[in-house]
Amino acid sequence: MKTKLQFLLLACWMLTGLNSFAQNKTDDTKKAKHQDRPEFDDEEERKGVKFNLVPLPSYDPATKWGAALIGTLTYYPSKDDLVSPPSMSGIGGNYTTNGSYFMGFFNDLYLKEDLWRINNFGVFGRANQIYKLSPDPSNEDQALEQADVAINITMFNMMVERKIFSRVYAGLGYIYSGRQTEGRNEESDRLLEANGFGNEFINTHGLRYALTYDSRDNVNYPYKGKYINVRMDQMLGENSQNIFTADYRQFFTVGHISNVIAFQGFGRFVSKDAARDFWSTYGRAAEVLQRGYEAGRRMDRNLVNFQAEYRKETPWLNHKLGFVGSVGIGKVFGSDDETGMSQSFRNSEWLPAFSVGARYRLLPYERMNINVDYACGKDGHMFYFGISEFF
């Protein structure tokens, strides 16, 4: 805002040659124009705990319409710390009209002027959805058929990161994942078996190594900065696949902080010996969502996705209402093999999408929004609801 004000005053002086009295009057007018924008007292805002209970609708073509309830606590654990981002703990649940359900919790802690970052989350539930599978994957001309499947999931992750250089963090964590994909009828069981899915509950656990660079001015809704994260999940035991993830994000303020351009490039790469249950699913790759596509329709070992988003804050509803528009493209791929279940990067299809959405500022100081988005991809459209940005 200060940069824009200085630019406007300089342009006014160059174009009109107003005297100093007129300049001062213009300056006062512009200050008054922006006085209605929220201003915060850091020390006051960081006292106590903020509680929010947020009911939200949910929708996905895979799991249909549903309802979610999320309770959050926002707080600042380190006394006299005016540097750390807001810490948050929460619990939530979701139930949909096709019988899918999830329950989960999360904790994100920022301590000692952002020297330490500790986060963990856990979730369990069941997703009932339709997979598109070939009855004979080795025959490329075979038409895909629908498999009515139930995916039982239990997950727990914990990560501890410490700042080692300015804005650079090294992290070590523990991960557990349990997953079972089973057919809800005999024909679906047959399709799953033909495509390499087992019906047993697969338990995996292991270590996560991470390196992060973070120069964002805010972790929830940045106006500027970069976030670069690379990590490797080293799974232990019988199912010992490795998963490598790279996440690049950059944020630019355009003219004024109410206009932000955001970019993300994301990749998830799974070792060749990984069980089919742990392949990358376009539409959702772990905690990263690819808008516009139903999870389960396109699966392969690896995934890449690129997004660009324009974010606009407005003075409406006391500066709490905003809008976004985005475009994205990506694909899932592996390597051509005799089973026909995996395709090379060259042969796999690109998956474009676009979306528009609205934002309501739930916590102004922390820049945390309630969001609703409408997205379109190759297969149709869908809605998204949540309390955090997609990236």
Disulfide bonds with the S-S distance in Angstrom:
none
